[in-house]
Amino acid sequence: MQRLLVRASSIAACAAGVLPWTANAVVAVAPSPAFLSLNVWDHGGANATSWQSPGTVLDYNKETHLSGMPVSVEFFFATLFVLLMASVPAILVVLIGGGKLTKAHKIESACLIVWLCTALFLFTNVLKFNSSHFTGSRPLTLVEAVYLLSQILTTVGYGDITPALPRGQVWVAVNVILALCLYGSLVMEVVDLLGQRLERAFALRSQEDEDSEEEARQQANLRPLVQWDAELPPVDKMPLYKSCAAFTFFACVGVLFWHYFPGEGKTWLQAVYMSIITLSTVGFGWFNATTEGGKVFGAFWMLFGVASLAGVIGSFVDLMMHVKAAERRDEHEEKLKFFRYVKMCTRPIDSLGDNGMDTYDFLKFGVLLKGIATEEEVKVIEERFAELVGSDGRVRCDKLAEVEGPPAGLLNTPRNTPCNTPRA
């Protein structure tokens, strides 16, 4: 009778929002039927699973169940997170094209899927974790697993969910390195490809724009290589503005969620502090998600919010590099280089009765003046030409293919084919 009264008082305290725990009481809510078919656990006895030691009492946070849904709302969105992570290789195939995927792409994608499935299985079925969100040591629910995975991928690391045993700690440490390498490589490539697609989409112009571009190119031929009296082009600050806007959006969403979401209840200042500390990947851990809904939201929010801050940092670094380069510009040094290159590239020409340049000389002069190549690089090319040139001052095509061309095994056509092709 006394035991029943203790259990009844525990359930009542749980309904009031207080986390009760006594040696003879149990509070458990089945979170994810697809991963864990647990309902109410007694202390020890026949209901203990293979990983549950006798006397263990399992503690689960309550998830939100809606009528008509076979799983909880948190479990549904956690599944979407898993599918988002697993879809990275598929997105890569769409952006690159299946025929252009390299062997490294395929191996990397396969390793990523294997890692994701292995991590989820071990997190939810094998490894035991300690947490400030529950009492005792147990495997994670799917909601908690994706919450932890998001912390790993973004390097936030609140520290509110940690492996309980030494073997699990070592495995999770190795898992962190694998996750950062695999997802870091693939995600960065996907983001870069998406950026290129967007740039090409915005760069599409009409035929009139192409005509005006051709006219601009013709006018550029009439201008000198260096416009000495022209002002420096303004530094483009738009990428920084866009990335700051994206980061501000995710930070504000986080502040509103952590302040208003039932069960989280951070003050305004706490929500601001938590949002900035989290998205900056510092993750002190003093404030973190306390509800299952907060954990699922945090998994998505950390992933996209941290990426937006990375965009801010990248845009700021790029902007400062351009500003510093503009401030380092020395017009006197540029003028000295101009006269040095003129002296280097001119030679006596009988038909002119003076020093001058032919086509090659002017090309060399333009390459040096525009900074396309350095003096050392041009010198290496000239020395190589002097090594190959014949008595007539020219290099034979078959000799060029023999000494400069790729090995014959890398070519699908005979080595002398390009030399036999008449010039258009």
Secondary structure by P-SEA (a helix, b strand, c coil): caaaaaaaaaaaaaaaccccccccbbbbcccccccccccccccccccccccccccbbbbbcbbbbcccccccaaaaaaaaaaaaaaaaaaaaaaacccccccaaaaaaaaaaaaaaaaaaaaacccbbbbccccccbbbbcaaaaaaaaaaaaacccccccccccaaaaaaaaaaaaaaaaaaaaaaaaaaaaaaaaaaaaaacccaaaaaaaaaaaaaaaaccccccccccccccaaaaaaaaaaaaaaaaaaaaaacccccccccaaaaaaaaaaaaacccccccccccaaaaaaaaaaaaaaaaaaaaaaaaaaaaaaaaaaaaaccaaaaaaaaaaaaaaccccccccccccccaaaaaaaaaaaaccccaaaaaaaaaaaaacccccccccaaaaaacccccccccccccccccccccc
